[in-house]
């Protein structure tokens, strides 16, 4: 009998800590549609995939992570942070909670993602700052998260019209099966009656000499040294 598995599973082993570096074009899609204020905190910096794009765009970045992957400051638990790092006015990250594998099937990843979003909103609110999270587009429609997002100062949803391919395994992997979007909040701006829906069209390839991973475009028409002592260390990785 053929093996039955969820449509979103690739068949390959998941990376430890759900570590899948974010392609540069994904962050560029955010930056081309929103204006970030002040220093930016990337609390799940991984190997610096998002942080490097932010820096290249002229932003000062405080990069931390639970796991030390050779970039930024390791050993910083996002859930233990009472506030954003000193001076930071924006938080931008790709939370490390995928929905494939066992964790996704037992609902653990969904609960962790909700808890992560709640914590991120709290921290951004306290700083009167901004928040941008990369999420699966369909995740926004979940009952619990929809209620949470409707209560916040969400200003826009930047939908990526290309599906993300998170890794390439000897040419055997296909383009990702999920659509993704950036959900963007601004707690220092006047509230809007409803968030703006924006479509970001990514390039065919990736920056930095990386090979073209065959990102699939959807059939849509036009449509540093910074003080991080305020963070409590303990021993989150995803970007």
C-alpha positions as CSV (number, residue, x, y, z in Angstrom):
1,X,0.0,0.0,0.0
2,X,1.4,3.4,-0.9
3,X,2.5,5.7,1.9
4,X,0.0,8.4,2.6
5,X,1.3,11.7,3.8
6,X,0.0,15.3,4.0
7,X,0.3,17.3,0.8
8,X,2.7,19.8,2.5
9,X,5.3,17.2,3.4
10,X,8.4,17.1,1.1
11,X,9.4,13.5,2.0
12,X,12.8,14.8,3.3
13,X,13.9,15.0,6.9
14,X,13.1,18.4,8.5
15,X,16.1,20.5,9.5
16,X,16.8,20.7,13.2
17,X,15.0,23.7,14.8
18,X,13.1,24.2,11.5
19,X,16.1,26.1,10.1
20,X,15.3,27.1,6.6
21,X,17.1,30.3,5.5
22,X,14.8,32.8,3.9
23,X,15.6,33.6,0.2
24,X,16.7,37.2,-0.3
25,X,13.8,38.1,-2.7
26,X,11.3,37.3,0.1
27,X,12.7,40.1,2.4
28,X,13.1,42.4,-0.6
29,X,9.4,42.0,-1.3
30,X,8.6,43.3,2.2
31,X,11.0,46.2,1.9
32,X,9.7,47.3,-1.4
33,X,6.2,47.7,0.1
34,X,6.7,49.0,3.7
35,X,8.9,51.7,5.3
36,X,10.6,50.5,8.5
37,X,11.6,52.8,11.3
38,X,14.7,52.9,13.3
39,X,16.9,49.9,14.2
40,X,15.4,46.5,13.4
41,X,15.4,43.5,15.6
42,X,15.7,40.0,13.9
43,X,15.1,37.6,16.8
44,X,15.4,34.4,14.8
45,X,18.3,35.4,12.7
46,X,19.7,31.9,11.8
47,X,22.6,32.5,9.5
48,X,21.6,36.1,8.8
49,X,19.5,35.6,5.6
50,X,16.9,38.2,6.5
51,X,19.3,40.5,8.5
52,X,21.8,40.8,5.6
53,X,19.1,42.0,3.3
54,X,17.9,44.5,5.9
55,X,21.5,45.7,6.3
56,X,22.0,46.0,2.6
57,X,19.0,48.2,2.4
58,X,20.6,50.6,5.0
59,X,18.9,49.4,8.2
60,X,20.7,49.0,11.5
61,X,20.0,45.4,12.6
62,X,20.2,43.7,16.0
63,X,20.4,40.0,15.2
64,X,19.8,37.3,17.9
65,X,18.7,33.7,18.0
66,X,18.2,30.9,20.4
67,X,20.8,28.8,18.5
68,X,24.1,30.2,17.5
69,X,24.5,29.7,13.7
70,X,27.5,31.9,13.3
71,X,25.6,35.2,12.8
72,X,24.4,37.7,15.4
73,X,24.1,36.8,19.1
74,X,23.1,33.3,20.1
75,X,21.5,32.0,23.3
76,X,18.7,34.6,23.3
77,X,15.3,33.2,23.9
78,X,12.6,35.3,22.2
79,X,9.9,34.1,24.6
80,X,11.9,35.3,27.6
81,X,12.4,38.9,26.3
82,X,10.5,41.5,28.3
83,X,11.0,44.1,25.6
84,X,12.7,44.8,22.3
85,X,16.5,45.6,22.4
86,X,17.3,49.1,23.3
87,X,16.5,51.6,20.5
88,X,14.8,49.0,18.2
89,X,11.6,50.3,16.6
90,X,10.8,47.3,14.3
91,X,10.8,43.5,14.6
92,X,11.1,41.5,11.4
93,X,11.5,37.7,11.2
94,X,10.5,34.4,9.8
95,X,9.2,32.4,12.8
96,X,10.7,28.9,13.0
97,X,7.5,26.9,13.1
98,X,6.8,24.9,9.9
99,X,3.8,22.7,9.6
100,X,5.3,19.5,8.1
101,X,6.4,16.4,9.9
102,X,5.1,15.1,13.2
103,X,5.0,18.5,15.0
104,X,2.6,19.9,12.4
105,X,0.3,16.9,12.5
106,X,-0.1,17.0,16.3
107,X,-0.9,20.7,16.2
108,X,2.2,21.7,18.2
109,X,3.6,23.9,15.5
110,X,0.3,25.8,15.2
111,X,0.2,26.5,18.9
112,X,3.8,27.6,19.0
113,X,3.2,29.9,16.1
114,X,0.2,31.5,17.8
115,X,2.3,32.0,21.0
116,X,5.1,33.5,19.0
117,X,2.8,35.9,17.3
118,X,1.2,37.0,20.6
119,X,4.6,37.6,22.1
120,X,5.8,39.6,19.0
121,X,2.7,41.8,19.1
122,X,3.2,42.5,22.9
123,X,6.8,43.5,22.3
124,X,6.0,45.7,19.3
125,X,3.1,47.4,21.2
126,X,5.3,48.2,24.2
127,X,7.8,50.0,21.8
128,X,5.1,51.7,19.8
129,X,7.0,49.9,17.0
130,X,6.4,47.9,13.9
131,X,6.2,44.2,13.3
132,X,6.6,42.1,10.2
133,X,6.2,38.3,10.3
134,X,6.5,35.9,7.4
135,X,3.6,33.4,7.6
136,X,1.7,30.9,5.4
137,X,-1.1,32.9,3.7
138,X,-3.8,30.4,4.6
139,X,-2.7,30.5,8.3
140,X,-4.2,34.0,8.5
141,X,-7.6,32.5,8.0
142,X,-7.5,30.3,11.2
143,X,-10.1,31.2,13.7
144,X,-7.8,31.9,16.7
145,X,-5.2,33.8,14.7
146,X,-7.9,35.8,12.8
147,X,-9.3,37.0,16.1
148,X,-5.8,38.0,17.3
149,X,-4.9,39.8,14.1
150,X,-8.2,41.7,14.0
151,X,-7.5,43.2,17.4
152,X,-4.0,44.5,16.5
153,X,-2.9,47.4,14.4
154,X,-2.3,45.4,11.3
155,X,-1.7,47.8,8.4
156,X,-1.0,45.5,5.5
157,X,-0.6,42.0,4.2
158,X,2.1,41.6,1.6
159,X,1.3,38.5,-0.4
160,X,4.2,36.8,-2.3
161,X,3.0,35.8,-5.7
162,X,5.8,33.3,-6.0
163,X,6.0,30.2,-3.9
164,X,9.1,29.8,-1.8
165,X,11.5,26.9,-2.4
166,X,13.2,26.6,1.0
167,X,16.0,24.2,-0.1
168,X,17.3,22.3,-3.0
169,X,18.2,18.6,-2.7
170,X,20.2,17.6,-5.7
171,X,17.5,18.8,-8.0
172,X,14.9,16.5,-6.5
173,X,12.8,19.1,-4.7
174,X,9.9,20.9,-6.1
175,X,8.8,24.5,-5.5
176,X,7.0,24.9,-2.1
177,X,3.4,24.0,-2.0
178,X,2.3,26.9,0.3
179,X,1.7,30.6,-0.5
180,X,3.3,33.0,2.0
181,X,2.7,36.6,3.1
182,X,4.2,39.2,5.4
183,X,1.8,40.5,8.0
184,X,2.8,44.0,8.9
185,X,1.7,46.0,12.0
186,X,2.5,49.6,13.0
187,X,1.7,50.5,16.6
188,X,3.0,54.0,16.2
189,X,0.8,55.0,13.3
190,X,-2.9,56.0,13.3
191,X,-5.2,53.0,13.0
192,X,-6.7,51.9,9.7
193,X,-10.2,50.5,9.4
194,X,-8.8,47.5,7.6
195,X,-5.4,46.3,6.4
196,X,-4.2,46.9,2.9
197,X,-3.7,43.9,0.6
198,X,-0.5,44.1,-1.5
199,X,0.9,41.7,-4.0
200,X,4.7,41.4,-4.2
201,X,6.1,39.9,-7.4
202,X,9.5,38.3,-6.7
203,X,12.3,37.8,-9.2
204,X,13.0,34.6,-11.0
205,X,16.3,34.0,-9.2
206,X,18.0,34.7,-6.0
207,X,20.6,37.3,-5.0
208,X,24.2,36.7,-4.3
209,X,25.1,34.3,-7.0
210,X,22.7,31.6,-5.8
211,X,21.2,29.4,-8.4
212,X,17.7,29.9,-9.7
213,X,15.6,27.5,-7.6
214,X,12.7,27.6,-9.9
215,X,10.3,29.8,-7.8
216,X,6.9,29.3,-9.2
217,X,4.8,32.4,-9.9
218,X,1.1,32.2,-9.2
219,X,-1.3,33.0,-12.1
220,X,-2.3,36.4,-10.7
221,X,-3.0,39.4,-12.8
222,X,-1.8,42.9,-11.7
223,X,-3.2,42.7,-8.8
224,X,27.2,46.1,15.6
225,X,27.3,46.5,18.5
226,X,24.0,47.2,20.1
227,X,23.0,46.7,23.7
228,X,20.9,43.6,24.1
229,X,21.3,43.4,27.9
230,X,17.5,43.9,28.2
231,X,17.0,40.4,26.8
232,X,17.2,37.4,29.1
233,X,19.5,34.7,27.8
234,X,18.6,31.0,27.9
235,X,19.3,28.6,25.7
236,X,14.4,30.2,18.3
237,X,15.9,29.8,14.9
238,X,14.3,30.2,11.5
239,X,15.3,33.1,9.4
